[in-house]
Amino acid sequence: MLLDAASLYFRAFYGVPTSVTAPDGRPVNAVRGFLDMTARLLTAHSPTRLVACWDDDWRPAFRVEALPSYKAHRLSPEGGEETPDELGPQVPVLVDVLAAAGIARVGAPGYEADDVIGTLATRARGPVDVVTGDRDLFQLVDDARGVRVLYTARGIADIEVVDEAAVTARYGIPGRAYADFAVLRGDPSDGLPGVAGVGAKTAAALVTEFGDLAGIRAAAARTVVPRAPLTAAVLKRLAAGADYLDAAPVVVALARDIDMPAVEGALPSRPADPAALASLADAHGLRSSLGRLGAALGWPADVLD
């Protein structure tokens, strides 16, 4: 099980009231929500390994160089990612809790968590569950390899299991064609404009007919008599978007071959540092959430005493 950590702690922050605080009054809603979500996922899906995948770089240079609009709308005045004031201080707490609990947390310099997930999913020899609220990760879905997405768009209590059939049902495209579909349609949440005038329906028709972006562009180049889905209007739009179509695949495609060490991700049978975890639990009011996590991991009931 690969957790898209930032996706989950943002979702926890907005899903749990900021009135959930530590003994000193500081909000811990994102931390508690993240721990509770992880416990529920462990109980519901029984993974044999677990890795919290981290954004070491939320807006990598190689993607910005390809498409300067990439996530530009999320930039803070200081140049980092715009984050709610109450959330920022909770992230280091979560880092410390994961370390003390013994749950693997992995990032890679110059890459997003999505890329870490893409690399670990590609390396995996068995089935993989990717937990995220980010549709970009639908491109990893692969029935033959047992890679699926546990999509949290409606919250952790109502997870949608996304396999190839679910991608087809949702978008009307082949199950492994999400990346090329996303390039064409665009994604405003990432600053990805798409091809102007090509919406989801046309993008789906093009991907279904021609297989992938390369096939679409090759077909457009040799089309003399326009016909659906390569109508005269669509051909014109694809031609006008040629520079975008050259750049966008670099932005959308996940890295699957990051040079990073092997990750074991074994579920901890006990906390890595029980004393540190107990101290964090008391300082931040996390005993109930850590109790639920410990129960899901099979820890002894008195492990934090």
C-alpha positions in Angstrom: 0.0 0.0 0.0 1.5 3.3 -1.2 0.1 6.4 0.5 0.1 9.7 -1.4 0.9 11.5 1.9 0.3 15.1 1.0 -3.1 14.2 -0.6 -4.1 12.4 2.6 -3.0 15.0 5.1 -4.6 17.8 3.1 -7.8 15.8 3.0 -7.5 15.1 6.7 -7.0 18.8 7.4 -10.2 19.8 5.5 -12.1 16.8 6.8 -11.4 17.1 10.5 -12.2 20.4 12.3 -9.4 22.6 13.4 -11.0 22.5 16.8 -9.3 19.2 17.3 -6.2 20.4 19.1 -3.2 19.3 21.2 -3.2 20.0 25.0 -1.5 23.3 24.3 -4.2 24.4 21.9 -2.4 23.9 18.6 -4.5 22.2 15.8 -3.6 18.5 15.2 -6.6 17.7 13.0 -4.4 16.8 10.0 -2.2 14.5 12.0 -5.1 12.8 13.8 -7.0 12.5 10.6 -4.1 11.0 8.7 -3.5 8.4 11.5 -7.1 7.5 11.6 -7.3 7.1 7.8 -4.2 4.9 7.8 -5.7 2.7 10.6 -8.9 2.3 8.6 -7.0 1.5 5.4 -4.9 -1.1 7.2 -8.0 -2.8 8.7 -10.0 -2.7 5.5 -7.3 -3.8 3.0 -4.7 -5.7 5.0 -1.6 -4.8 3.1 1.6 -6.6 3.8 3.8 -3.5 3.3 3.1 0.2 3.8 4.9 3.3 2.5 4.0 6.9 3.0 5.3 8.6 -0.1 6.4 12.2 0.3 6.7 15.3 -1.9 10.4 16.3 -1.6 9.7 18.7 -4.4 6.0 19.6 -4.9 6.7 21.5 -8.2 9.8 19.9 -9.8 12.0 22.0 -12.1 11.7 19.6 -15.0 8.0 20.0 -15.1 8.0 23.8 -14.7 10.6 24.0 -17.5 8.3 22.1 -19.8 5.2 24.0 -18.8 5.6 27.2 -16.7 1.9 27.2 -15.7 2.3 23.9 -13.8 0.9 24.5 -10.3 1.7 28.2 -10.7 -1.6 29.1 -9.1 -0.6 27.4 -5.9 2.6 29.4 -5.4 2.7 31.4 -2.2 4.2 34.9 -2.2 7.4 33.3 -0.7 7.7 30.9 -3.6 6.6 27.7 -1.8 3.3 25.9 -1.9 0.4 27.9 -0.5 -0.6 26.0 2.7 -3.2 26.9 5.4 -1.5 28.4 8.4 -2.9 25.8 10.7 -1.6 22.9 8.5 2.1 23.8 8.0 3.2 23.2 11.6 1.5 19.8 11.6 3.5 18.3 8.9 6.8 18.0 10.9 4.7 16.5 13.7 3.4 13.8 11.3 7.0 13.2 10.1 8.1 12.6 13.7 5.1 10.3 14.4 5.7 8.2 11.4 9.4 7.8 12.2 8.7 6.8 15.8 6.0 4.4 14.7 8.3 2.7 12.3 6.2 3.4 9.2 8.4 3.9 6.1 8.3 7.5 4.7 10.0 7.9 1.4 10.7 10.9 -0.9 13.2 11.7 -3.7 15.0 15.0 -4.3 13.6 16.8 -7.3 10.5 14.6 -7.5 6.9 14.6 -6.3 5.3 11.8 -4.2 3.5 10.8 -7.4 6.8 9.9 -9.0 7.9 8.0 -5.9 4.7 6.1 -6.1 5.2 5.5 -9.8 8.6 4.1 -9.2 7.7 1.9 -6.3 4.6 0.6 -8.1 6.7 -0.2 -11.2 9.2 -2.1 -9.0 6.7 -4.1 -7.1 6.5 -7.8 -7.7 3.0 -8.2 -6.3 -0.3 -6.3 -6.2 -0.2 -2.6 -5.2 -2.9 -0.3 -3.8 -2.2 3.4 -4.3 -4.2 5.6 -1.9 -4.8 9.1 -3.2 -7.3 11.8 -4.0 -5.3 12.7 -7.2 -6.6 11.5 -10.5 -3.1 11.8 -12.1 -2.3 8.4 -10.4 -5.0 6.7 -12.5 -2.3 6.3 -15.1 -0.7 3.6 -12.9 -3.8 1.3 -13.0 -2.8 -2.0 -14.5 -5.1 -5.1 -14.1 -2.4 -7.5 -15.3 0.0 -6.4 -12.5 -2.7 -5.9 -9.9 -2.1 -2.1 -9.5 -5.2 -0.2 -8.6 -6.0 3.1 -7.0 -8.1 3.6 -3.8 -9.5 7.0 -4.6 -10.5 9.2 -1.7 -12.4 11.9 -3.5 -15.5 11.3 -1.3 -13.5 10.8 1.8 -11.8 7.8 3.5 -15.1 6.3 4.5 -16.3 6.0 0.9 -13.3 4.9 -1.1 -13.7 4.2 -4.8 -11.6 1.3 -6.0 -10.3 2.3 -9.4 -9.1 -0.5 -11.8 -9.1 -0.4 -15.6 -12.8 -1.0 -15.8 -13.5 1.9 -13.5 -11.3 4.2 -15.7 -13.2 3.1 -18.8 -16.6 3.5 -17.1 -15.7 7.0 -15.7 -14.0 8.5 -18.9 -14.9 6.3 -21.8 -11.3 5.5 -22.6 -9.1 2.3 -22.5 -8.2 1.5 -19.0 -4.5 2.4 -19.3 -5.0 5.6 -21.4 -5.5 8.1 -18.6 -2.3 10.1 -19.1 -2.9 10.9 -22.8 -6.5 11.7 -22.1 -5.4 14.1 -19.3 -2.9 15.8 -21.6 -5.6 16.5 -24.2 -8.4 17.5 -21.7 -6.2 19.4 -19.3 -6.5 19.7 -15.6 -7.0 23.2 -14.1 -6.1 22.0 -10.6 -2.5 21.5 -11.8 -2.4 24.5 -14.2 -2.6 22.1 -17.2 -4.6 24.0 -19.9 -5.2 21.1 -22.3 -5.8 21.6 -26.0 -8.0 24.7 -26.4 -11.5 23.6 -27.5 -10.9 19.9 -26.9 -13.0 18.8 -24.0 -13.4 15.5 -22.2 -15.7 13.9 -24.8 -13.5 14.7 -27.7 -10.4 13.7 -25.9 -12.0 10.4 -25.0 -13.0 9.8 -28.6 -9.5 10.6 -29.9 -7.8 8.3 -27.4 -10.2 5.5 -28.0 -9.9 5.7 -31.8 -6.1 6.1 -32.0 -4.7 4.6 -28.8 -2.4 7.2 -27.5 -1.1 10.7 -28.1 1.5 9.6 -30.7 -1.2 7.8 -32.6 -3.5 10.8 -32.5 -0.8 13.2 -33.8 0.3 10.8 -36.5 -3.3 10.3 -37.7 -3.8 14.1 -37.7 -0.7 14.6 -39.8 -1.8 12.2 -42.5 -5.5 13.1 -42.5 -6.6 14.7 -45.8 -10.3 14.4 -45.6 -11.5 15.2 -42.1 -13.9 12.8 -40.4 -14.9 12.2 -36.8 -13.3 12.3 -34.4 -10.7 14.1 -36.5 -13.0 16.8 -37.8 -11.8 19.9 -39.4 -12.2 21.8 -36.2 -10.4 19.2 -34.1 -7.5 19.1 -36.6 -7.2 22.9 -36.4 -7.2 22.8 -32.6 -4.5 20.0 -32.5 -2.4 22.0 -34.9 -2.7 25.2 -32.8 -1.8 23.2 -29.6 1.3 21.5 -31.1 3.7 23.3 -28.8 1.6 22.4 -25.8 1.4 18.8 -26.9 5.1 18.6 -27.2 5.6 19.8 -23.6 2.7 18.4 -21.6 3.5 14.7 -21.6 6.6 15.5 -19.6 4.4 17.1 -17.0 1.7 14.5 -16.9 3.7 11.3 -17.1 4.9 10.0 -13.7 8.5 9.1 -13.3 8.8 5.3 -13.0 12.5 4.9 -12.7 13.8 7.2 -10.0 17.3 6.2 -8.9 16.4 5.6 -5.2 17.2 2.9 -2.7 15.0 -0.2 -2.3 12.2 0.3 0.2 11.2 -2.6 2.5 8.0 -1.0 4.0 7.4 -3.9 6.4 4.5 -3.3 8.8 6.0 -2.5 12.2 5.0 -5.2 14.8 6.0 -2.6 17.4 6.9 1.1 17.3 10.4 1.8 16.2 10.8 4.1 19.2 8.1 3.5 21.8 9.3 6.2 24.2 9.4 8.9 21.5 6.0 7.8 20.2 4.5 8.0 23.7 6.0 11.5 24.2 4.6 12.7 20.9 1.2 11.1 21.8 1.1 13.1 25.1 2.4 16.3 23.7 0.0 16.4 20.7 -3.1 14.6 22.1 -2.6 11.6 19.8 -3.2 8.7 22.1 -6.6 7.7 20.8 -5.5 7.9 17.2 -2.3 6.0 17.8 -4.3 3.4 19.8 -6.4 2.8 16.7 -3.3 2.7 14.5 -1.6 0.3 16.9 -4.6 -2.0 16.9 -4.7 -2.1 13.1 -1.0 -3.0 13.1 -1.4 -5.6 15.9 0.7 -3.8 18.5 0.3 -4.8 22.2 -2.3 -2.8 23.9 0.2 -1.4 26.4 2.9 -0.5 23.9 2.6 3.3 24.7 2.4 2.9 28.5 
